[in-house]
Amino acid sequence: SGLFVVGPESASAHPGPVCYRKGGPLAITDANLCLGRILPEYFPKIFGPSENEPLDKEGSIKAFEALTSEINDFDKSKVMTKEEVAMGYIAVANEAMCRPIRALTQGKGYDTSRHALACFGGAGGQHACAIARALGMSTVIVHKYAGILSAFGMALADVVHEEQVPAALKYSEESQAEISKTVKDLEDKCRIKLKSQGFTDSQIKLEPFLHMRYQGTDCALMCSGAKGKGFMEEFLDRYKTEFGFVLQNRD
C-alpha cells in the first residue's frame, strides 16, 4: 500500500539495528543515526561480531539509500530523499508511542496538556519533545537516571501476585456476603503465594478490585476497594470521569 510501518517488533539488542553491525534490520535507531541525531563518537566501541567496533553510520545511510530508492520506484508521484524517509519513519514511531498515552489519558477523561511527560530510556530524549508537542504538553521531565530507569525500576519494583475469578452478580446489599467471601478466598490465595516466596504478613498488602459495569452495557471498569471509598462510589466516580455522565435508575 505504500504506507510506512514501524514495529511492533523490535530489532532488540541482538542482532539490533543495521548500525550494530550484526546483520539486523533497519530500525528507528538507524533513522536517528542517519539524521545526525545520534553521534557515534559518543558511543563506546562495542558493536560488530567481535564487539569492538563503533556504530556503523555508513551502513545505516546505505540501507536508507536502498530503501529510499525502493520507495521512489513504488510511488513516482513524489521523489523523497533518504532524510525525508528517515524522518517519515520517526514520525510514524512517534505517533505509535502517542496512541497508548492518549488511551490512558484522553481516553479516560484526563487532559494531557495539564500534565508533564516523563522521558526515560536511552533513546527517550530523541522523541520526547515531538511526542509532547503532539499531545499538547509543554513540560518534559528528564531524570538523571532516565537511561537506566527501566532496569532501576525492575530492581525496586514490588512483587505482585494476582488472583481472579469470574462473577455475574448484581451489586446490592443481598450480594455483599458472597462478594466478601469471594474476595476473602482470593486474598488467602494471594497471601499463600507470596509467603511461599519468603514474604511475611507485615510485608504483604492486599488490594481488592471488582470489574463493574452498568446492566446492559459492555464497558467494565476495574474499581478498587482500598482507596477509602466503596466499590460503588469508586465506580460512579470513574464512570463520570471517563464518560462525563452516570446512568440514572440503572443497576
Secondary structure by P-SEA (a helix, b strand, c coil): cccccccccccccccccccccccccccaaaaaaaacccccccccccccccccccccaaaaaaaaaaaaaaaaaacccccccaaaaaaaaaaaaaaaaaaaaaaaccccccccccbbbbbbcccccccaaaaaaaacccbbbbcccccaaaaaaaaaccbbbbbbbbbbccccccaaaaaaaaaaaaaaaaaaaaaaaccccccbbbbbbbbcccccccccccccccccccaaaaaaaaaaaaccccccccc
